[in-house]
Amino acid sequence: MIKAMKNKSLELLTSQEVRVVIGYEKGTKCSTRPSFFFLPEDIERMVFDEECKNNLAVYLTKENIKNYGRLAIIANDKTLQSIVKLISENQIREDNLFVLTPGSEDGQVIVLNSIEEIKSFVNKSIPSQKEPDSVDELVARIRKMSREERWKYWQDEFARCIRCYACRAACPLCYCTRCTVESSQPQWVPVASHVLGNMEWHIIRAMHMSGRCTDCGACAEACPVNINLQALTRVVRESIQDEFNLTTEEYLEGNNVLSSFKPNDNETFIR
């Protein structure tokens, strides 16, 4: 797989079809990290394996990255779904992107260079049922709590937050040029890390992500104090899909349901 990925990346850079390839390289302590490959000789550093978990779609909305022009990105399933969501929110131009993703056969690399190709591939590759994971177990436990117990649980979790905003920085859908929590006149959310301000920040972010989160888990992965933010966003996502009867395809490609209106919307969620 990595050989085919390197060869295709090398071809795109050598032919100057792209200015940069966004992928992965070896980091410290046997980890991997995002990397930008500008020159053909840089490709030798490229790696791609099960440890490449960072959602690289987060870079596609950065102005300095957009200024490079046409680029290629190596995408796993989570990155692909985030790209589809960014497309639905008009954040990606069709003429600006090559997507390189593993094929179903060993060693195969699929190149997607149009919005329709990306959407079609993602819709075909989304499993009808996914295997339960540790986040599912936590979500199930939270759902069994009373309202008071849930409130206490999240208060305790968010009390540990140091307000570093790593969750925001890692999230592909947090692309606002200026976040509301950075407004000082008026200052909607206190800057200091304390229980009330932390709770306000995480509730605001969860609401802004509702109907948009692709469940990639980048927020939880980035959190230095190990708050499982994916559990919160997954509950919100599942609730949105259930209330509005959305398939995963409709969820990814449709408008943000909480900023859209249809006369026949189910209003039972307003309680």
DRENNUSE-352446 format. One record per residue (C-alpha): x negated, y negated, z negated; chain; residue number from 1. Coordinates in Angstrom, 1 decimal, padded with zeros to 4 digits, m for minus. Last residue first. Example, Ala and Ser with C-alpha at 12.3 -4.5 7.8 and 13.67 -1.06 7.14 Angstrom:
residues 2
px: m013.7	py: 001.1	pz: m007.1	unit: A	pos: 2
px: m012.3	py: 004.5	pz: m007.8	unit: A	pos: 1
//
This chain:
residues 271
px: 039.5	py: m020.2	pz: m024.5	unit: A	pos: 271
px: 038.6	py: m021.0	pz: m020.9	unit: A	pos: 270
px: 037.3	py: m017.6	pz: m019.6	unit: A	pos: 269
px: 040.9	py: m016.6	pz: m018.8	unit: A	pos: 268
px: 040.9	py: m019.2	pz: m016.0	unit: A	pos: 267
px: 040.6	py: m016.8	pz: m013.1	unit: A	pos: 266
px: 039.8	py: m018.9	pz: m010.0	unit: A	pos: 265
px: 042.7	py: m019.2	pz: m007.5	unit: A	pos: 264
px: 042.4	py: m023.0	pz: m007.0	unit: A	pos: 263
px: 038.6	py: m022.6	pz: m006.3	unit: A	pos: 262
px: 036.0	py: m024.8	pz: m008.0	unit: A	pos: 261
px: 032.2	py: m024.7	pz: m008.0	unit: A	pos: 260
px: 029.7	py: m025.9	pz: m010.7	unit: A	pos: 259
px: 030.3	py: m023.0	pz: m013.0	unit: A	pos: 258
px: 030.3	py: m020.5	pz: m010.1	unit: A	pos: 257
px: 026.9	py: m021.5	pz: m008.7	unit: A	pos: 256
px: 027.5	py: m021.0	pz: m005.0	unit: A	pos: 255
px: 027.2	py: m017.6	pz: m003.5	unit: A	pos: 254
px: 024.3	py: m015.6	pz: m002.2	unit: A	pos: 253
px: 023.0	py: m014.0	pz: m005.4	unit: A	pos: 252
px: 026.4	py: m013.5	pz: m007.1	unit: A	pos: 251
px: 028.1	py: m012.3	pz: m003.9	unit: A	pos: 250
px: 025.4	py: m009.7	pz: m003.4	unit: A	pos: 249
px: 025.5	py: m008.6	pz: m007.1	unit: A	pos: 248
px: 029.3	py: m008.2	pz: m006.7	unit: A	pos: 247
px: 031.5	py: m010.8	pz: m008.3	unit: A	pos: 246
px: 034.7	py: m010.3	pz: m010.2	unit: A	pos: 245
px: 034.8	py: m013.9	pz: m011.5	unit: A	pos: 244
px: 035.0	py: m012.9	pz: m015.2	unit: A	pos: 243
px: 032.9	py: m009.8	pz: m014.8	unit: A	pos: 242
px: 030.1	py: m011.4	pz: m012.8	unit: A	pos: 241
px: 030.0	py: m014.4	pz: m015.2	unit: A	pos: 240
px: 030.0	py: m012.2	pz: m018.3	unit: A	pos: 239
px: 027.2	py: m010.1	pz: m016.9	unit: A	pos: 238
px: 025.1	py: m013.2	pz: m016.1	unit: A	pos: 237
px: 025.7	py: m014.7	pz: m019.6	unit: A	pos: 236
px: 024.8	py: m011.4	pz: m021.3	unit: A	pos: 235
px: 021.7	py: m011.1	pz: m019.1	unit: A	pos: 234
px: 020.6	py: m014.6	pz: m019.9	unit: A	pos: 233
px: 020.7	py: m013.9	pz: m023.7	unit: A	pos: 232
px: 019.0	py: m010.5	pz: m023.4	unit: A	pos: 231
px: 016.4	py: m012.0	pz: m021.1	unit: A	pos: 230
px: 015.4	py: m014.5	pz: m023.8	unit: A	pos: 229
px: 013.8	py: m011.8	pz: m025.8	unit: A	pos: 228
px: 011.8	py: m014.0	pz: m028.1	unit: A	pos: 227
px: 008.3	py: m012.7	pz: m028.0	unit: A	pos: 226
px: 006.4	py: m015.5	pz: m029.7	unit: A	pos: 225
px: 004.3	py: m016.4	pz: m026.6	unit: A	pos: 224
px: 007.4	py: m016.3	pz: m024.3	unit: A	pos: 223
px: 006.2	py: m015.7	pz: m020.7	unit: A	pos: 222
px: 007.6	py: m012.2	pz: m020.4	unit: A	pos: 221
px: 010.9	py: m013.3	pz: m021.9	unit: A	pos: 220
px: 011.3	py: m016.1	pz: m019.3	unit: A	pos: 219
px: 010.1	py: m014.0	pz: m016.4	unit: A	pos: 218
px: 012.8	py: m011.4	pz: m017.1	unit: A	pos: 217
px: 013.9	py: m011.1	pz: m013.5	unit: A	pos: 216
px: 017.6	py: m011.3	pz: m014.4	unit: A	pos: 215
px: 018.5	py: m013.3	pz: m011.3	unit: A	pos: 214
px: 019.9	py: m016.2	pz: m013.3	unit: A	pos: 213
px: 022.2	py: m018.5	pz: m011.3	unit: A	pos: 212
px: 025.8	py: m018.0	pz: m012.6	unit: A	pos: 211
px: 024.7	py: m019.2	pz: m016.0	unit: A	pos: 210
px: 021.2	py: m020.6	pz: m015.8	unit: A	pos: 209
px: 022.2	py: m024.2	pz: m016.8	unit: A	pos: 208
px: 024.2	py: m022.7	pz: m019.6	unit: A	pos: 207
px: 021.3	py: m020.7	pz: m020.9	unit: A	pos: 206
px: 019.0	py: m023.7	pz: m020.7	unit: A	pos: 205
px: 021.4	py: m025.9	pz: m022.7	unit: A	pos: 204
px: 021.9	py: m023.1	pz: m025.3	unit: A	pos: 203
px: 018.1	py: m022.7	pz: m025.5	unit: A	pos: 202
px: 017.4	py: m026.4	pz: m026.0	unit: A	pos: 201
px: 020.2	py: m027.0	pz: m028.5	unit: A	pos: 200
px: 019.1	py: m024.0	pz: m030.6	unit: A	pos: 199
px: 015.5	py: m025.2	pz: m030.7	unit: A	pos: 198
px: 016.6	py: m028.7	pz: m031.7	unit: A	pos: 197
px: 018.8	py: m027.4	pz: m034.5	unit: A	pos: 196
px: 016.2	py: m024.8	pz: m035.9	unit: A	pos: 195
px: 013.1	py: m027.0	pz: m035.6	unit: A	pos: 194
px: 010.4	py: m027.6	pz: m033.0	unit: A	pos: 193
px: 010.0	py: m031.3	pz: m032.5	unit: A	pos: 192
px: 011.3	py: m032.9	pz: m029.3	unit: A	pos: 191
px: 014.8	py: m033.6	pz: m030.4	unit: A	pos: 190
px: 017.4	py: m033.0	pz: m027.6	unit: A	pos: 189
px: 019.5	py: m035.7	pz: m026.0	unit: A	pos: 188
px: 017.0	py: m038.5	pz: m026.3	unit: A	pos: 187
px: 018.7	py: m041.4	pz: m024.7	unit: A	pos: 186
px: 016.4	py: m042.9	pz: m023.6	unit: A	pos: 185
px: 013.8	py: m040.2	pz: m024.3	unit: A	pos: 184
px: 014.7	py: m037.7	pz: m021.5	unit: A	pos: 183
px: 012.3	py: m034.7	pz: m021.6	unit: A	pos: 182
px: 015.1	py: m032.4	pz: m022.7	unit: A	pos: 181
px: 017.0	py: m033.3	pz: m019.5	unit: A	pos: 180
px: 014.3	py: m031.7	pz: m017.4	unit: A	pos: 179
px: 012.6	py: m033.7	pz: m014.7	unit: A	pos: 178
px: 011.7	py: m032.4	pz: m011.3	unit: A	pos: 177
px: 014.4	py: m029.7	pz: m011.7	unit: A	pos: 176
px: 013.1	py: m026.3	pz: m010.6	unit: A	pos: 175
px: 014.2	py: m024.0	pz: m013.4	unit: A	pos: 174
px: 015.5	py: m021.3	pz: m011.0	unit: A	pos: 173
px: 012.0	py: m019.8	pz: m010.4	unit: A	pos: 172
px: 011.6	py: m019.4	pz: m014.2	unit: A	pos: 171
px: 008.0	py: m019.2	pz: m015.5	unit: A	pos: 170
px: 007.7	py: m022.9	pz: m016.4	unit: A	pos: 169
px: 011.1	py: m022.9	pz: m018.2	unit: A	pos: 168
px: 010.2	py: m019.9	pz: m020.3	unit: A	pos: 167
px: 006.8	py: m021.4	pz: m021.1	unit: A	pos: 166
px: 008.6	py: m024.4	pz: m022.5	unit: A	pos: 165
px: 006.2	py: m024.7	pz: m025.4	unit: A	pos: 164
px: 009.0	py: m025.4	pz: m027.8	unit: A	pos: 163
px: 007.5	py: m023.3	pz: m030.7	unit: A	pos: 162
px: 010.5	py: m021.0	pz: m030.9	unit: A	pos: 161
px: 010.5	py: m018.9	pz: m034.1	unit: A	pos: 160
px: 013.7	py: m020.5	pz: m035.3	unit: A	pos: 159
px: 015.2	py: m019.4	pz: m032.0	unit: A	pos: 158
px: 015.3	py: m015.8	pz: m033.1	unit: A	pos: 157
px: 016.7	py: m016.5	pz: m036.6	unit: A	pos: 156
px: 019.4	py: m018.8	pz: m035.2	unit: A	pos: 155
px: 020.1	py: m016.2	pz: m032.4	unit: A	pos: 154
px: 020.8	py: m013.4	pz: m035.0	unit: A	pos: 153
px: 022.8	py: m015.7	pz: m037.3	unit: A	pos: 152
px: 025.1	py: m016.7	pz: m034.4	unit: A	pos: 151
px: 025.5	py: m013.1	pz: m033.4	unit: A	pos: 150
px: 026.3	py: m012.1	pz: m037.0	unit: A	pos: 149
px: 029.0	py: m014.8	pz: m037.2	unit: A	pos: 148
px: 030.5	py: m013.8	pz: m033.9	unit: A	pos: 147
px: 030.6	py: m010.2	pz: m035.1	unit: A	pos: 146
px: 028.0	py: m007.9	pz: m033.8	unit: A	pos: 145
px: 028.7	py: m005.0	pz: m031.4	unit: A	pos: 144
px: 027.8	py: m007.2	pz: m028.4	unit: A	pos: 143
px: 024.3	py: m007.8	pz: m029.9	unit: A	pos: 142
px: 023.6	py: m004.1	pz: m030.1	unit: A	pos: 141
px: 024.7	py: m003.5	pz: m026.5	unit: A	pos: 140
px: 022.5	py: m006.5	pz: m025.4	unit: A	pos: 139
px: 019.5	py: m005.0	pz: m027.3	unit: A	pos: 138
px: 020.0	py: m001.6	pz: m025.6	unit: A	pos: 137
px: 020.4	py: m003.2	pz: m022.2	unit: A	pos: 136
px: 017.2	py: m005.2	pz: m022.8	unit: A	pos: 135
px: 015.4	py: m001.9	pz: m023.5	unit: A	pos: 134
px: 016.4	py: m000.5	pz: m020.2	unit: A	pos: 133
px: 019.3	py: 001.3	pz: m018.6	unit: A	pos: 132
px: 018.7	py: 002.6	pz: m015.0	unit: A	pos: 131
px: 020.4	py: 000.5	pz: m012.4	unit: A	pos: 130
px: 023.5	py: 001.3	pz: m010.5	unit: A	pos: 129
px: 024.5	py: 000.3	pz: m007.0	unit: A	pos: 128
px: 020.8	py: m000.3	pz: m006.3	unit: A	pos: 127
px: 019.9	py: m003.5	pz: m004.5	unit: A	pos: 126
px: 017.7	py: m002.5	pz: m001.5	unit: A	pos: 125
px: 020.3	py: m003.0	pz: 001.3	unit: A	pos: 124
px: 021.4	py: m006.4	pz: 000.0	unit: A	pos: 123
px: 017.8	py: m007.5	pz: m000.4	unit: A	pos: 122
px: 016.9	py: m006.5	pz: 003.2	unit: A	pos: 121
px: 019.9	py: m008.3	pz: 004.7	unit: A	pos: 120
px: 019.2	py: m011.5	pz: 002.7	unit: A	pos: 119
px: 015.5	py: m011.6	pz: 003.7	unit: A	pos: 118
px: 016.3	py: m010.8	pz: 007.4	unit: A	pos: 117
px: 019.0	py: m013.5	pz: 007.5	unit: A	pos: 116
px: 016.6	py: m016.1	pz: 005.9	unit: A	pos: 115
px: 013.9	py: m015.4	pz: 008.5	unit: A	pos: 114
px: 010.4	py: m014.1	pz: 008.3	unit: A	pos: 113
px: 010.6	py: m010.8	pz: 006.6	unit: A	pos: 112
px: 007.5	py: m008.6	pz: 007.0	unit: A	pos: 111
px: 007.7	py: m005.0	pz: 005.7	unit: A	pos: 110
px: 004.6	py: m003.3	pz: 004.4	unit: A	pos: 109
px: 004.2	py: 000.5	pz: 004.6	unit: A	pos: 108
px: 001.6	py: 002.3	pz: 002.6	unit: A	pos: 107
px: 004.0	py: 004.8	pz: 001.1	unit: A	pos: 106
px: 007.4	py: 004.7	pz: 002.8	unit: A	pos: 105
px: 010.3	py: 002.7	pz: 001.5	unit: A	pos: 104
px: 008.6	py: m000.6	pz: 002.4	unit: A	pos: 103
px: 006.7	py: m002.9	pz: 000.1	unit: A	pos: 102
px: 007.3	py: m006.6	pz: 000.6	unit: A	pos: 101
px: 005.7	py: m009.5	pz: 002.5	unit: A	pos: 100
px: 007.9	py: m012.6	pz: 002.9	unit: A	pos: 99
px: 006.9	py: m015.2	pz: 005.5	unit: A	pos: 98
px: 008.1	py: m018.7	pz: 004.8	unit: A	pos: 97
px: 008.4	py: m022.2	pz: 006.1	unit: A	pos: 96
px: 010.7	py: m022.0	pz: 009.1	unit: A	pos: 95
px: 013.6	py: m020.8	pz: 007.0	unit: A	pos: 94
px: 013.4	py: m023.7	pz: 004.5	unit: A	pos: 93
px: 013.7	py: m023.0	pz: 000.8	unit: A	pos: 92
px: 015.5	py: m024.9	pz: m001.9	unit: A	pos: 91
px: 019.0	py: m024.9	pz: m000.3	unit: A	pos: 90
px: 020.7	py: m023.4	pz: m003.4	unit: A	pos: 89
px: 021.6	py: m020.2	pz: m001.5	unit: A	pos: 88
px: 018.0	py: m020.0	pz: m000.4	unit: A	pos: 87
px: 016.8	py: m020.3	pz: m004.0	unit: A	pos: 86
px: 019.1	py: m017.4	pz: m004.8	unit: A	pos: 85
px: 017.7	py: m015.3	pz: m002.0	unit: A	pos: 84
px: 014.2	py: m016.1	pz: m003.1	unit: A	pos: 83
px: 015.1	py: m015.0	pz: m006.7	unit: A	pos: 82
px: 016.3	py: m011.7	pz: m005.4	unit: A	pos: 81
px: 013.1	py: m011.2	pz: m003.5	unit: A	pos: 80
px: 010.9	py: m012.0	pz: m006.5	unit: A	pos: 79
px: 012.8	py: m009.5	pz: m008.6	unit: A	pos: 78
px: 012.4	py: m006.8	pz: m006.0	unit: A	pos: 77
px: 008.6	py: m007.3	pz: m005.5	unit: A	pos: 76
px: 007.4	py: m010.1	pz: m003.2	unit: A	pos: 75
px: 004.1	py: m011.1	pz: m001.7	unit: A	pos: 74
px: 004.4	py: m014.6	pz: m000.4	unit: A	pos: 73
px: 003.4	py: m016.1	pz: 003.0	unit: A	pos: 72
px: 003.1	py: m019.8	pz: 003.8	unit: A	pos: 71
px: 004.1	py: m022.4	pz: 006.4	unit: A	pos: 70
px: 003.4	py: m025.9	pz: 005.3	unit: A	pos: 69
px: 000.8	py: m026.7	pz: 002.6	unit: A	pos: 68
px: 003.0	py: m029.6	pz: 001.4	unit: A	pos: 67
px: 005.5	py: m027.1	pz: 000.0	unit: A	pos: 66
px: 002.9	py: m025.9	pz: m002.5	unit: A	pos: 65
px: 002.2	py: m029.4	pz: m003.8	unit: A	pos: 64
px: 006.0	py: m030.0	pz: m004.1	unit: A	pos: 63
px: 006.6	py: m026.9	pz: m006.2	unit: A	pos: 62
px: 009.8	py: m025.1	pz: m005.1	unit: A	pos: 61
px: 008.1	py: m022.0	pz: m003.8	unit: A	pos: 60
px: 005.9	py: m021.5	pz: m006.8	unit: A	pos: 59
px: 008.5	py: m019.9	pz: m009.1	unit: A	pos: 58
px: 009.1	py: m017.3	pz: m006.3	unit: A	pos: 57
px: 006.0	py: m015.6	pz: m007.6	unit: A	pos: 56
px: 007.9	py: m013.7	pz: m010.3	unit: A	pos: 55
px: 005.0	py: m012.3	pz: m012.3	unit: A	pos: 54
px: 005.1	py: m008.5	pz: m012.7	unit: A	pos: 53
px: 002.1	py: m007.3	pz: m010.8	unit: A	pos: 52
px: 001.3	py: m004.4	pz: m013.1	unit: A	pos: 51
px: 003.1	py: m001.9	pz: m010.9	unit: A	pos: 50
px: 000.5	py: m002.5	pz: m008.2	unit: A	pos: 49
px: m000.7	py: m005.2	pz: m005.7	unit: A	pos: 48
px: m004.3	py: m006.6	pz: m005.8	unit: A	pos: 47
px: m005.9	py: m009.3	pz: m003.7	unit: A	pos: 46
px: m009.6	py: m010.2	pz: m004.3	unit: A	pos: 45
px: m010.7	py: m009.1	pz: m000.8	unit: A	pos: 44
px: m008.1	py: m011.5	pz: 000.6	unit: A	pos: 43
px: m010.3	py: m014.5	pz: m000.2	unit: A	pos: 42
px: m012.5	py: m013.8	pz: 002.9	unit: A	pos: 41
px: m009.5	py: m014.7	pz: 005.1	unit: A	pos: 40
px: m009.3	py: m018.1	pz: 003.4	unit: A	pos: 39
px: m006.4	py: m019.8	pz: 001.5	unit: A	pos: 38
px: m005.4	py: m017.0	pz: m000.9	unit: A	pos: 37
px: m003.5	py: m018.3	pz: m003.9	unit: A	pos: 36
px: m003.4	py: m016.2	pz: m007.0	unit: A	pos: 35
px: m000.9	py: m015.0	pz: m009.6	unit: A	pos: 34
px: m002.3	py: m012.8	pz: m012.4	unit: A	pos: 33
px: m003.1	py: m009.2	pz: m013.1	unit: A	pos: 32
px: m004.2	py: m007.6	pz: m016.4	unit: A	pos: 31
px: m007.2	py: m005.4	pz: m017.0	unit: A	pos: 30
px: m008.4	py: m007.6	pz: m019.9	unit: A	pos: 29
px: m008.7	py: m010.7	pz: m017.8	unit: A	pos: 28
px: m007.0	py: m011.2	pz: m014.4	unit: A	pos: 27
px: m007.2	py: m009.1	pz: m011.2	unit: A	pos: 26
px: m005.5	py: m010.8	pz: m008.3	unit: A	pos: 25
px: m001.9	py: m011.4	pz: m007.2	unit: A	pos: 24
px: m000.1	py: m013.0	pz: m004.3	unit: A	pos: 23
px: 000.7	py: m016.3	pz: m002.6	unit: A	pos: 22
px: m000.7	py: m016.4	pz: 000.9	unit: A	pos: 21
px: m001.8	py: m019.8	pz: 002.2	unit: A	pos: 20
px: m001.9	py: m021.8	pz: 005.4	unit: A	pos: 19
px: 000.2	py: m019.4	pz: 007.4	unit: A	pos: 18
px: 000.3	py: m018.5	pz: 011.1	unit: A	pos: 17
px: m003.4	py: m019.4	pz: 011.1	unit: A	pos: 16
px: m004.3	py: m016.3	pz: 013.1	unit: A	pos: 15
px: m006.9	py: m015.4	pz: 010.5	unit: A	pos: 14
px: m004.5	py: m016.2	pz: 007.6	unit: A	pos: 13
px: m001.6	py: m014.1	pz: 009.0	unit: A	pos: 12
px: m003.9	py: m011.2	pz: 009.9	unit: A	pos: 11
px: m005.6	py: m011.2	pz: 006.6	unit: A	pos: 10
px: m002.3	py: m011.1	pz: 004.8	unit: A	pos: 9
px: m001.2	py: m008.2	pz: 007.0	unit: A	pos: 8
px: m004.4	py: m006.3	pz: 006.4	unit: A	pos: 7
px: m004.4	py: m007.0	pz: 002.6	unit: A	pos: 6
px: m000.8	py: m005.7	pz: 002.3	unit: A	pos: 5
px: m001.6	py: m002.6	pz: 004.4	unit: A	pos: 4
px: m004.6	py: m001.8	pz: 002.2	unit: A	pos: 3
px: m002.6	py: m002.5	pz: m001.0	unit: A	pos: 2
px: 000.0	py: 000.0	pz: 000.0	unit: A	pos: 1
//
